[in-house]
């Protein structure tokens, strides 16, 4: 990962790890925002920006713009075929990660949270192609703005299709609340709450 790409990733992360003010503002026009609001992704920097409904509609849908509107999506994939052998082929050193199709590079990367922020690793193309062949729902994964989140910590085998802002919210939770060598009880509780919220948003599937 280049220094420039790393800086862009941390810039996005900072937006999701800072303490939220009582009132948030649109990063593009400074209008006041509700707690639930849109996000725009810059195609050149991959930075996420908070946006009001008007900016998200106008800038996120205009042809030739650098902005892409992040569609809100929370879908639990209860029937995803991802056996241990396939997971090992992805060559990831962790049990919690999200996989994203990068539009500019035409490749798939895995991003996993760490106490120091997001860590990015390339996914072997053959492994991803095999995963898609076994799970056609992944073929429609939107470039840059959606991800496959995999949680295999402990006995869990949970899979979600998520908008990228939700994935970075998870990264921010871990980075902000990790304490000591093992993370501490607070971060584990917050991560468990994050997945409970996902399940509720997905209809408890």
Secondary structure as UniProt FT lines:
FT   HELIX           3..17
FT   STRAND          24..25
FT   TURN            27..29
FT   STRAND          32..33
FT   STRAND          38..42
FT   TURN            43..45
FT   STRAND          48..51
FT   HELIX           53..61
FT   TURN            63..64
FT   STRAND          67..69
FT   STRAND          74..76
FT   TURN            78..79
FT   HELIX           84..89
FT   TURN            90..91
FT   STRAND          96..102
FT   TURN            103..106
FT   STRAND          107..112
FT   TURN            115..116
FT   STRAND          119..122
FT   HELIX           125..134
FT   HELIX           136..140
FT   TURN            143..145
FT   STRAND          146..151
FT   TURN            154..155
FT   STRAND          158..163
FT   HELIX           164..177
FT   TURN            180..182
FT   HELIX           184..201
FT   TURN            202..203
//
